[in-house]
Amino acid sequence: MLKWQKIQTGTPSGRFGHTCVVIENYLVLFGGINERGDRHSDTWLGQVSLHENLGISLSWQLLDVGSTSPPPRGAHAACCISSRKMVIHGGIGLNGVRLDDTWIIELSENRCYGTWRKIVSHPSPPARSGHSLTCISETQTILFGGRGLGYEVLNDIWVLHVTEGYSKWVQIFYELQNIPAGVSLPRVGHSATSIIGGRLLIHGGEDSLRHRKDDFWVLDISHISLEKMHPTRLNSKRMLANKWRRLKPEGYKPGCRSFHRASVDDSGRYLYVFGGMVDGLLQPAEPVGLRFDG
């Protein structure tokens, strides 16, 4: 059973299209768009505490990042990588321009400040928004989809490899097989989570015709590992011939939606889907849980 608790924090200011990731017992929030359409570039640190009688509390502070930070944006993607770092990519910047930059922030040991640095890699993912970033190892994160500069919806895959003093994007080429007729894999506003068995689970989103989806796609990423992806071989043009597999869950499943949120528990077996945009009405605020085995 799930139990919701409303938490009064007061800050940060209201916004959408921001990102918020978990690093240990902290939340790291960056950017977003306010009700006037202004883009933010602020970085916030939220500390989550569990109290025996009072439940969960959350306290925010504007993180000191010095004079260097990413330009303002919303609809970007972010995820935690290693124990004290968050990576962000792309989004919609000032004047509605889609961005193609990659930034990493590292928190100090005492969590009092953070340091942003820009990642320069050639090649790198083209500009986009509404895409996903998912951590797949201590040093790697995988990017999928989004909407490009020409408003096209994308289905490319990129892996960012980050170690001390070394960062590089690599495009992963794959072959589409057994895709049912009339099914569109490219999408924007989907969710992407790492589930049991070293697999990436894509759910929902919108295709190039703005049709919202309720489907689930699984991509085996177990062999995209730190041990088998040696930095000296990262220029390999065709590393993989991965196959997407469409997953058909039994029983009830979430309806068509986009720009929702999803997460898995520590076991990688339970997926929680919440909210999103649906056709014709507001999505009821009821979370849905799914279980994956094997």
ZADO-1210 file (C-alpha; in nm, 4 decimals, padded with zeros to 6 digits):
<atoms>
<atom x="00.0000" y="00.0000" z="00.0000" code="MET" pos="1"/>
<atom x="00.1124" y="00.3541" z="-00.0763" code="LEU" pos="2"/>
<atom x="00.0410" y="00.6450" z="00.1552" code="LYS" pos="3"/>
<atom x="00.0809" y="01.0051" z="00.0453" code="TRP" pos="4"/>
<atom x="00.1899" y="01.2804" z="00.2815" code="GLN" pos="5"/>
<atom x="00.1762" y="01.6467" z="00.1817" code="LYS" pos="6"/>
<atom x="00.4978" y="01.8223" z="00.2777" code="ILE" pos="7"/>
<atom x="00.5071" y="02.1962" z="00.3407" code="GLN" pos="8"/>
<atom x="00.8390" y="02.3437" z="00.2295" code="THR" pos="9"/>
<atom x="00.7650" y="02.6824" z="00.0693" code="GLY" pos="10"/>
<atom x="01.0567" y="02.6712" z="-00.1733" code="THR" pos="11"/>
<atom x="01.1637" y="02.6490" z="-00.4555" code="PRO" pos="12"/>
<atom x="00.9207" y="02.8674" z="-00.6525" code="SER" pos="13"/>
<atom x="00.6483" y="02.7079" z="-00.8661" code="GLY" pos="14"/>
<atom x="00.7679" y="02.5709" z="-01.2002" code="ARG" pos="15"/>
<atom x="00.7314" y="02.2933" z="-01.4568" code="PHE" pos="16"/>
<atom x="00.9716" y="02.1229" z="-01.6959" code="GLY" pos="17"/>
<atom x="01.2400" y="02.1107" z="-01.4257" code="HIS" pos="18"/>
<atom x="01.4372" y="01.8051" z="-01.3169" code="THR" pos="19"/>
<atom x="01.4746" y="01.6602" z="-00.9699" code="CYS" pos="20"/>
<atom x="01.6963" y="01.3600" z="-00.8943" code="VAL" pos="21"/>
<atom x="01.7798" y="01.1618" z="-00.5825" code="VAL" pos="22"/>
<atom x="02.1362" y="01.1570" z="-00.4497" code="ILE" pos="23"/>
<atom x="02.1506" y="00.9578" z="-00.1249" code="GLU" pos="24"/>
<atom x="01.9081" y="01.1338" z="00.1143" code="ASN" pos="25"/>
<atom x="01.9015" y="01.4516" z="-00.0918" code="TYR" pos="26"/>
<atom x="01.7045" y="01.5867" z="-00.3865" code="LEU" pos="27"/>
<atom x="01.8830" y="01.8002" z="-00.6458" code="VAL" pos="28"/>
<atom x="01.6526" y="02.0239" z="-00.8495" code="LEU" pos="29"/>
<atom x="01.7568" y="02.2295" z="-01.1502" code="PHE" pos="30"/>
<atom x="01.5887" y="02.4764" z="-01.3832" code="GLY" pos="31"/>
<atom x="01.2320" y="02.4723" z="-01.5121" code="GLY" pos="32"/>
<atom x="00.9791" y="02.7218" z="-01.6466" code="ILE" pos="33"/>
<atom x="00.7464" y="02.9439" z="-01.4421" code="ASN" pos="34"/>
<atom x="00.3888" y="03.0506" z="-01.5202" code="GLU" pos="35"/>
<atom x="00.5179" y="03.3519" z="-01.7185" code="ARG" pos="36"/>
<atom x="00.7330" y="03.1319" z="-01.9407" code="GLY" pos="37"/>
<atom x="01.0604" y="03.2428" z="-01.7830" code="ASP" pos="38"/>
<atom x="01.3377" y="02.9822" z="-01.7753" code="ARG" pos="39"/>
<atom x="01.5276" y="02.9135" z="-01.4531" code="HIS" pos="40"/>
<atom x="01.8915" y="02.8186" z="-01.4003" code="SER" pos="41"/>
<atom x="01.8900" y="02.7784" z="-01.0232" code="ASP" pos="42"/>
<atom x="02.0080" y="02.4663" z="-00.8411" code="THR" pos="43"/>
<atom x="01.8328" y="02.3582" z="-00.5213" code="TRP" pos="44"/>
<atom x="01.9248" y="02.0967" z="-00.2640" code="LEU" pos="45"/>
<atom x="01.6506" y="01.9287" z="-00.0657" code="GLY" pos="46"/>
<atom x="01.7255" y="01.7214" z="00.2429" code="GLN" pos="47"/>
<atom x="01.4810" y="01.4410" z="00.3152" code="VAL" pos="48"/>
<atom x="01.4459" y="01.3284" z="00.6783" code="SER" pos="49"/>
<atom x="01.2343" y="01.0549" z="00.8334" code="LEU" pos="50"/>
<atom x="01.0874" y="01.1209" z="01.1775" code="HIS" pos="51"/>
<atom x="00.9373" y="00.8393" z="01.3812" code="GLU" pos="52"/>
<atom x="00.6181" y="01.0257" z="01.4737" code="ASN" pos="53"/>
<atom x="00.5969" y="01.3067" z="01.2195" code="LEU" pos="54"/>
<atom x="00.6698" y="01.1139" z="00.9023" code="GLY" pos="55"/>
<atom x="00.8878" y="01.2671" z="00.6311" code="ILE" pos="56"/>
<atom x="01.0162" y="01.6240" z="00.6246" code="SER" pos="57"/>
<atom x="01.1868" y="01.8073" z="00.3413" code="LEU" pos="58"/>
<atom x="01.3984" y="02.1219" z="00.3736" code="SER" pos="59"/>
<atom x="01.5298" y="02.3117" z="00.0707" code="TRP" pos="60"/>
<atom x="01.8254" y="02.5433" z="00.0271" code="GLN" pos="61"/>
<atom x="01.9509" y="02.7268" z="-00.2781" code="LEU" pos="62"/>
<atom x="02.2770" y="02.5526" z="-00.3557" code="LEU" pos="63"/>
<atom x="02.5897" y="02.7641" z="-00.3832" code="ASP" pos="64"/>
<atom x="02.7377" y="02.6816" z="-00.7262" code="VAL" pos="65"/>
<atom x="02.9696" y="02.9782" z="-00.7699" code="GLY" pos="66"/>
<atom x="02.9752" y="03.1769" z="-01.0932" code="SER" pos="67"/>
<atom x="02.9429" y="02.8851" z="-01.3364" code="THR" pos="68"/>
<atom x="02.6122" y="02.7145" z="-01.4095" code="SER" pos="69"/>
<atom x="02.4168" y="02.5940" z="-01.7159" code="PRO" pos="70"/>
<atom x="02.2085" y="02.8491" z="-01.9058" code="PRO" pos="71"/>
<atom x="01.8372" y="02.8706" z="-01.8126" code="PRO" pos="72"/>
<atom x="01.6158" y="02.5924" z="-01.9495" code="ARG" pos="73"/>
<atom x="01.3190" y="02.3633" z="-01.9084" code="GLY" pos="74"/>
<atom x="01.2117" y="02.0280" z="-02.0578" code="ALA" pos="75"/>
<atom x="01.5690" y="01.9020" z="-02.0217" code="HIS" pos="76"/>
<atom x="01.6728" y="01.5601" z="-01.8918" code="ALA" pos="77"/>
<atom x="01.8756" y="01.4691" z="-01.5831" code="ALA" pos="78"/>
<atom x="01.9834" y="01.1752" z="-01.3708" code="CYS" pos="79"/>
<atom x="02.2162" y="01.0907" z="-01.0852" code="CYS" pos="80"/>
<atom x="02.5513" y="00.9380" z="-01.1750" code="ILE" pos="81"/>
<atom x="02.7911" y="00.8035" z="-00.9105" code="SER" pos="82"/>
<atom x="02.7316" y="00.9069" z="-00.5489" code="SER" pos="83"/>
<atom x="02.7615" y="01.2865" z="-00.5676" code="ARG" pos="84"/>
<atom x="02.6987" y="01.3855" z="-00.9312" code="LYS" pos="85"/>
<atom x="02.4037" y="01.4825" z="-01.1487" code="MET" pos="86"/>
<atom x="02.4184" y="01.5115" z="-01.5269" code="VAL" pos="87"/>
<atom x="02.1776" y="01.7224" z="-01.7358" code="ILE" pos="88"/>
<atom x="02.1387" y="01.7482" z="-02.1123" code="HIS" pos="89"/>
<atom x="01.9487" y="01.9646" z="-02.3594" code="GLY" pos="90"/>
<atom x="01.6087" y="02.1206" z="-02.3028" code="GLY" pos="91"/>
<atom x="01.4428" y="02.4415" z="-02.4198" code="ILE" pos="92"/>
<atom x="01.6407" y="02.7541" z="-02.3443" code="GLY" pos="93"/>
<atom x="01.5788" y="03.1240" z="-02.3876" code="LEU" pos="94"/>
<atom x="01.3623" y="03.2278" z="-02.6839" code="ASN" pos="95"/>
<atom x="01.2432" y="02.8676" z="-02.7237" code="GLY" pos="96"/>
<atom x="01.5747" y="02.7421" z="-02.8625" code="VAL" pos="97"/>
<atom x="01.6454" y="02.3720" z="-02.8082" code="ARG" pos="98"/>
<atom x="01.9840" y="02.3019" z="-02.6535" code="LEU" pos="99"/>
<atom x="02.2454" y="02.0318" z="-02.7096" code="ASP" pos="100"/>
<atom x="02.4816" y="02.0926" z="-02.4161" code="ASP" pos="101"/>
<atom x="02.5742" y="01.8514" z="-02.1365" code="THR" pos="102"/>
<atom x="02.6617" y="01.9572" z="-01.7819" code="TRP" pos="103"/>
<atom x="02.7615" y="01.7724" z="-01.4657" code="ILE" pos="104"/>
<atom x="02.7362" y="01.9026" z="-01.1115" code="ILE" pos="105"/>
<atom x="02.9350" y="01.7463" z="-00.8282" code="GLU" pos="106"/>
<atom x="02.8243" y="01.8062" z="-00.4728" code="LEU" pos="107"/>
<atom x="03.0804" y="01.8761" z="-00.2029" code="SER" pos="108"/>
<atom x="03.1260" y="01.6131" z="00.0677" code="GLU" pos="109"/>
<atom x="02.9390" y="01.8273" z="00.3187" code="ASN" pos="110"/>
<atom x="02.6656" y="01.9067" z="00.0589" code="ARG" pos="111"/>
<atom x="02.7123" y="02.2809" z="00.1188" code="CYS" pos="112"/>
<atom x="02.7981" y="02.3696" z="-00.2401" code="TYR" pos="113"/>
<atom x="02.8208" y="02.2228" z="-00.5885" code="GLY" pos="114"/>
<atom x="03.0460" y="02.2658" z="-00.8904" code="THR" pos="115"/>
<atom x="02.9073" y="02.2673" z="-01.2451" code="TRP" pos="116"/>
<atom x="03.1262" y="02.1783" z="-01.5437" code="ARG" pos="117"/>
<atom x="03.0362" y="02.1514" z="-01.9094" code="LYS" pos="118"/>
<atom x="03.1072" y="01.8252" z="-02.0922" code="ILE" pos="119"/>
<atom x="03.2552" y="01.8696" z="-02.4398" code="VAL" pos="120"/>
<atom x="03.2473" y="01.5551" z="-02.6529" code="SER" pos="121"/>
<atom x="03.2537" y="01.4904" z="-03.0275" code="HIS" pos="122"/>
<atom x="03.0227" y="01.3498" z="-03.1383" code="PRO" pos="123"/>
<atom x="02.7417" y="01.4275" z="-02.8964" code="SER" pos="124"/>
<atom x="02.3598" y="01.4087" z="-02.9029" code="PRO" pos="125"/>
<atom x="02.1911" y="01.6731" z="-03.1193" code="PRO" pos="126"/>
<atom x="01.9716" y="01.9402" z="-02.9594" code="ALA" pos="127"/>
<atom x="01.6431" y="01.8145" z="-02.8153" code="ARG" pos="128"/>
<atom x="01.3820" y="01.8404" z="-02.5411" code="SER" pos="129"/>
<atom x="01.1470" y="01.5970" z="-02.3696" code="GLY" pos="130"/>
<atom x="01.4032" y="01.3157" z="-02.3814" code="HIS" pos="131"/>
<atom x="01.5181" y="01.0852" z="-02.1021" code="SER" pos="132"/>
<atom x="01.8429" y="01.0175" z="-01.9188" code="LEU" pos="133"/>
<atom x="01.8770" y="00.6983" z="-01.7148" code="THR" pos="134"/>
<atom x="02.1702" y="00.5871" z="-01.5018" code="CYS" pos="135"/>
<atom x="02.2842" y="00.2349" z="-01.5973" code="ILE" pos="136"/>
<atom x="02.6070" y="00.2117" z="-01.3944" code="SER" pos="137"/>
<atom x="02.8275" y="00.4160" z="-01.1616" code="GLU" pos="138"/>
<atom x="02.9853" y="00.5869" z="-01.4625" code="THR" pos="139"/>
<atom x="02.7292" y="00.5600" z="-01.7430" code="GLN" pos="140"/>
<atom x="02.3958" y="00.7132" z="-01.8336" code="THR" pos="141"/>
<atom x="02.1801" y="00.6382" z="-02.1364" code="ILE" pos="142"/>
<atom x="01.9839" y="00.8958" z="-02.3408" code="LEU" pos="143"/>
<atom x="01.6788" y="00.8138" z="-02.5520" code="PHE" pos="144"/>
<atom x="01.4409" y="01.0046" z="-02.7790" code="GLY" pos="145"/>
<atom x="01.3016" y="01.3544" z="-02.7437" code="GLY" pos="146"/>
<atom x="01.2015" y="01.6275" z="-02.9888" code="ARG" pos="147"/>
<atom x="01.4727" y="01.7684" z="-03.2127" code="GLY" pos="148"/>
<atom x="01.5493" y="02.1095" z="-03.3628" code="LEU" pos="149"/>
<atom x="01.3206" y="02.0470" z="-03.6589" code="GLY" pos="150"/>
<atom x="01.0381" y="01.9439" z="-03.4246" code="TYR" pos="151"/>
<atom x="01.0922" y="01.5834" z="-03.5284" code="GLU" pos="152"/>
<atom x="01.0517" y="01.3097" z="-03.2686" code="VAL" pos="153"/>
<atom x="01.3669" y="01.1020" z="-03.2218" code="LEU" pos="154"/>
<atom x="01.4525" y="00.7396" z="-03.1372" code="ASN" pos="155"/>
<atom x="01.8319" y="00.7531" z="-03.1148" code="ASP" pos="156"/>
<atom x="02.0319" y="00.6111" z="-02.8234" code="ILE" pos="157"/>
<atom x="02.3455" y="00.7641" z="-02.6709" code="TRP" pos="158"/>
<atom x="02.5588" y="00.6554" z="-02.3761" code="VAL" pos="159"/>
<atom x="02.7593" y="00.9046" z="-02.1699" code="LEU" pos="160"/>
<atom x="03.0684" y="00.7537" z="-02.0085" code="HIS" pos="161"/>
<atom x="03.2064" y="00.9605" z="-01.7173" code="VAL" pos="162"/>
<atom x="03.5203" y="00.8907" z="-01.5151" code="THR" pos="163"/>
<atom x="03.7692" y="01.1182" z="-01.3413" code="GLU" pos="164"/>
<atom x="03.9197" y="01.3367" z="-01.6109" code="GLY" pos="165"/>
<atom x="03.7354" y="01.1600" z="-01.8935" code="TYR" pos="166"/>
<atom x="03.3860" y="01.2093" z="-02.0413" code="SER" pos="167"/>
<atom x="03.2572" y="01.0933" z="-02.3783" code="LYS" pos="168"/>
<atom x="02.9245" y="01.0455" z="-02.5590" code="TRP" pos="169"/>
<atom x="02.8867" y="00.7370" z="-02.7790" code="VAL" pos="170"/>
<atom x="02.5926" y="00.6737" z="-03.0112" code="GLN" pos="171"/>
<atom x="02.4537" y="00.3216" z="-02.9898" code="ILE" pos="172"/>
<atom x="02.3284" y="00.1938" z="-03.3235" code="PHE" pos="173"/>
<atom x="02.0626" y="-00.0740" z="-03.3178" code="TYR" pos="174"/>
<atom x="01.8361" y="-00.2691" z="-03.5490" code="GLU" pos="175"/>
<atom x="01.4601" y="-00.2484" z="-03.5256" code="LEU" pos="176"/>
<atom x="01.3084" y="-00.5923" z="-03.5563" code="GLN" pos="177"/>
<atom x="00.9649" y="-00.7363" z="-03.4987" code="ASN" pos="178"/>
<atom x="00.8029" y="-00.3941" z="-03.4673" code="ILE" pos="179"/>
<atom x="00.4280" y="-00.4358" z="-03.5270" code="PRO" pos="180"/>
<atom x="00.2773" y="-00.2537" z="-03.8228" code="ALA" pos="181"/>
<atom x="00.1514" y="00.0918" z="-03.7331" code="GLY" pos="182"/>
<atom x="00.3619" y="00.1150" z="-03.4159" code="VAL" pos="183"/>
<atom x="00.5922" y="00.4141" z="-03.3778" code="SER" pos="184"/>
<atom x="00.8976" y="00.3787" z="-03.1547" code="LEU" pos="185"/>
<atom x="01.0265" y="00.7419" z="-03.1722" code="PRO" pos="186"/>
<atom x="00.8780" y="00.9423" z="-02.8860" code="ARG" pos="187"/>
<atom x="00.8956" y="01.2446" z="-02.6602" code="VAL" pos="188"/>
<atom x="00.7716" y="01.2899" z="-02.3048" code="GLY" pos="189"/>
<atom x="00.8149" y="00.9213" z="-02.2202" code="HIS" pos="190"/>
<atom x="00.9574" y="00.7684" z="-01.9037" code="SER" pos="191"/>
<atom x="01.2711" y="00.5532" z="-01.8994" code="ALA" pos="192"/>
<atom x="01.3708" y="00.3352" z="-01.6058" code="THR" pos="193"/>
<atom x="01.6298" y="00.0663" z="-01.5433" code="SER" pos="194"/>
<atom x="01.4570" y="-00.2573" z="-01.4386" code="ILE" pos="195"/>
<atom x="01.5562" y="-00.6084" z="-01.3362" code="ILE" pos="196"/>
<atom x="01.7922" y="-00.7946" z="-01.5668" code="GLY" pos="197"/>
<atom x="01.9854" y="-00.4920" z="-01.6940" code="GLY" pos="198"/>
<atom x="01.7059" y="-00.3662" z="-01.9158" code="ARG" pos="199"/>
<atom x="01.5750" y="-00.0204" z="-02.0042" code="LEU" pos="200"/>
<atom x="01.1975" y="00.0180" z="-01.9859" code="LEU" pos="201"/>
<atom x="01.0324" y="00.2906" z="-02.1963" code="ILE" pos="202"/>
<atom x="00.6705" y="00.3766" z="-02.1218" code="HIS" pos="203"/>
<atom x="00.4239" y="00.6111" z="-02.2892" code="GLY" pos="204"/>
<atom x="00.5111" y="00.9455" z="-02.4420" code="GLY" pos="205"/>
<atom x="00.4025" y="01.1001" z="-02.7705" code="GLU" pos="206"/>
<atom x="00.4884" y="01.0143" z="-03.1308" code="ASP" pos="207"/>
<atom x="00.5506" y="01.2572" z="-03.4161" code="SER" pos="208"/>
<atom x="00.1733" y="01.3031" z="-03.4642" code="LEU" pos="209"/>
<atom x="00.1281" y="01.3938" z="-03.0948" code="ARG" pos="210"/>
<atom x="-00.0539" y="01.0677" z="-03.0299" code="HIS" pos="211"/>
<atom x="-00.0067" y="00.9652" z="-02.6669" code="ARG" pos="212"/>
<atom x="00.1021" y="00.6086" z="-02.5974" code="LYS" pos="213"/>
<atom x="00.0289" y="00.3440" z="-02.3362" code="ASP" pos="214"/>
<atom x="00.2854" y="00.0898" z="-02.4535" code="ASP" pos="215"/>
<atom x="00.5939" y="-00.0557" z="-02.2832" code="PHE" pos="216"/>
<atom x="00.9225" y="-00.1220" z="-02.4655" code="TRP" pos="217"/>
<atom x="01.2218" y="-00.3082" z="-02.3254" code="VAL" pos="218"/>
<atom x="01.5800" y="-00.2749" z="-02.4485" code="LEU" pos="219"/>
<atom x="01.8490" y="-00.5102" z="-02.3175" code="ASP" pos="220"/>
<atom x="02.1352" y="-00.2909" z="-02.1969" code="ILE" pos="221"/>
<atom x="02.3033" y="-00.5465" z="-01.9716" code="SER" pos="222"/>
<atom x="02.6072" y="-00.5662" z="-02.2000" code="HIS" pos="223"/>
<atom x="02.6565" y="-00.1882" z="-02.2019" code="ILE" pos="224"/>
<atom x="02.8647" y="-00.2129" z="-01.8871" code="SER" pos="225"/>
<atom x="03.1719" y="-00.0399" z="-01.7508" code="LEU" pos="226"/>
<atom x="03.3709" y="-00.3613" z="-01.7722" code="GLU" pos="227"/>
<atom x="03.2909" y="-00.4262" z="-02.1382" code="LYS" pos="228"/>
<atom x="03.2903" y="-00.0673" z="-02.2640" code="MET" pos="229"/>
<atom x="03.6577" y="00.0185" z="-02.2443" code="HIS" pos="230"/>
<atom x="03.7343" y="00.3877" z="-02.3100" code="PRO" pos="231"/>
<atom x="03.9914" y="00.3024" z="-02.5784" code="THR" pos="232"/>
<atom x="03.7170" y="00.1339" z="-02.7818" code="ARG" pos="233"/>
<atom x="03.4551" y="00.4057" z="-02.7532" code="LEU" pos="234"/>
<atom x="03.4965" y="00.5139" z="-03.1149" code="ASN" pos="235"/>
<atom x="03.3450" y="00.1897" z="-03.2424" code="SER" pos="236"/>
<atom x="03.0773" y="00.2885" z="-03.4920" code="LYS" pos="237"/>
<atom x="02.8460" y="-00.0112" z="-03.4596" code="ARG" pos="238"/>
<atom x="02.8841" y="-00.1527" z="-03.1127" code="MET" pos="239"/>
<atom x="02.5486" y="-00.3211" z="-03.0754" code="LEU" pos="240"/>
<atom x="02.2670" y="-00.4708" z="-03.2725" code="ALA" pos="241"/>
<atom x="02.0136" y="-00.4425" z="-02.9949" code="ASN" pos="242"/>
<atom x="01.6567" y="-00.5528" z="-03.0329" code="LYS" pos="243"/>
<atom x="01.3637" y="-00.3732" z="-02.8847" code="TRP" pos="244"/>
<atom x="01.0922" y="-00.5925" z="-02.7402" code="ARG" pos="245"/>
<atom x="00.7382" y="-00.4765" z="-02.6858" code="ARG" pos="246"/>
<atom x="00.6181" y="-00.5772" z="-02.3404" code="LEU" pos="247"/>
<atom x="00.2538" y="-00.6715" z="-02.2936" code="LYS" pos="248"/>
<atom x="00.1661" y="-00.6496" z="-01.9225" code="PRO" pos="249"/>
<atom x="-00.1093" y="-00.8683" z="-01.7870" code="GLU" pos="250"/>
<atom x="-00.4230" y="-00.7254" z="-01.6318" code="GLY" pos="251"/>
<atom x="-00.4736" y="-00.3532" z="-01.5757" code="TYR" pos="252"/>
<atom x="-00.2182" y="-00.1099" z="-01.7162" code="LYS" pos="253"/>
<atom x="-00.1856" y="00.2707" z="-01.7136" code="PRO" pos="254"/>
<atom x="-00.3683" y="00.4559" z="-01.9895" code="GLY" pos="255"/>
<atom x="-00.2120" y="00.6636" z="-02.2663" code="CYS" pos="256"/>
<atom x="-00.0072" y="00.9500" z="-02.1242" code="ARG" pos="257"/>
<atom x="00.2960" y="01.1700" z="-02.1787" code="SER" pos="258"/>
<atom x="00.5259" y="01.3798" z="-01.9593" code="PHE" pos="259"/>
<atom x="00.4469" y="01.1574" z="-01.6611" code="HIS" pos="260"/>
<atom x="00.6975" y="01.0261" z="-01.4089" code="ARG" pos="261"/>
<atom x="00.8002" y="00.6703" z="-01.3285" code="ALA" pos="262"/>
<atom x="01.0442" y="00.5061" z="-01.0901" code="SER" pos="263"/>
<atom x="01.1399" y="00.1594" z="-00.9722" code="VAL" pos="264"/>
<atom x="01.2211" y="00.0220" z="-00.6290" code="ASP" pos="265"/>
<atom x="01.5664" y="-00.1079" z="-00.5333" code="ASP" pos="266"/>
<atom x="01.4865" y="-00.4578" z="-00.6606" code="SER" pos="267"/>
<atom x="01.4084" y="-00.3347" z="-01.0130" code="GLY" pos="268"/>
<atom x="01.0853" y="-00.5380" z="-01.0073" code="ARG" pos="269"/>
<atom x="00.8276" y="-00.2768" z="-00.9117" code="TYR" pos="270"/>
<atom x="00.7529" y="00.0211" z="-01.1351" code="LEU" pos="271"/>
<atom x="00.5513" y="00.3182" z="-01.0104" code="TYR" pos="272"/>
<atom x="00.3868" y="00.5491" z="-01.2661" code="VAL" pos="273"/>
<atom x="00.2317" y="00.8809" z="-01.1662" code="PHE" pos="274"/>
<atom x="00.0390" y="01.1585" z="-01.3386" code="GLY" pos="275"/>
<atom x="00.1066" y="01.2927" z="-01.6858" code="GLY" pos="276"/>
<atom x="-00.0886" y="01.4485" z="-01.9714" code="MET" pos="277"/>
<atom x="-00.3738" y="01.2488" z="-02.1201" code="VAL" pos="278"/>
<atom x="-00.6239" y="01.3053" z="-02.3995" code="ASP" pos="279"/>
<atom x="-00.9252" y="01.5175" z="-02.3165" code="GLY" pos="280"/>
<atom x="-00.9139" y="01.5278" z="-01.9369" code="LEU" pos="281"/>
<atom x="-00.6885" y="01.5714" z="-01.6390" code="LEU" pos="282"/>
<atom x="-00.5177" y="01.2553" z="-01.5249" code="GLN" pos="283"/>
<atom x="-00.6452" y="01.1435" z="-01.1815" code="PRO" pos="284"/>
<atom x="-00.3721" y="01.1668" z="-00.9193" code="ALA" pos="285"/>
<atom x="-00.3642" y="00.7950" z="-00.8515" code="GLU" pos="286"/>
<atom x="-00.0325" y="00.6110" z="-00.8788" code="PRO" pos="287"/>
<atom x="-00.0150" y="00.2806" z="-01.0609" code="VAL" pos="288"/>
<atom x="00.2210" y="-00.0021" z="-00.9689" code="GLY" pos="289"/>
<atom x="00.3507" y="-00.2757" z="-01.1985" code="LEU" pos="290"/>
<atom x="00.5690" y="-00.5744" z="-01.1223" code="ARG" pos="291"/>
<atom x="00.8294" y="-00.7304" z="-01.3538" code="PHE" pos="292"/>
<atom x="00.9753" y="-01.0781" z="-01.3085" code="ASP" pos="293"/>
<atom x="01.2725" y="-01.2427" z="-01.4787" code="GLY" pos="294"/>
</atoms>
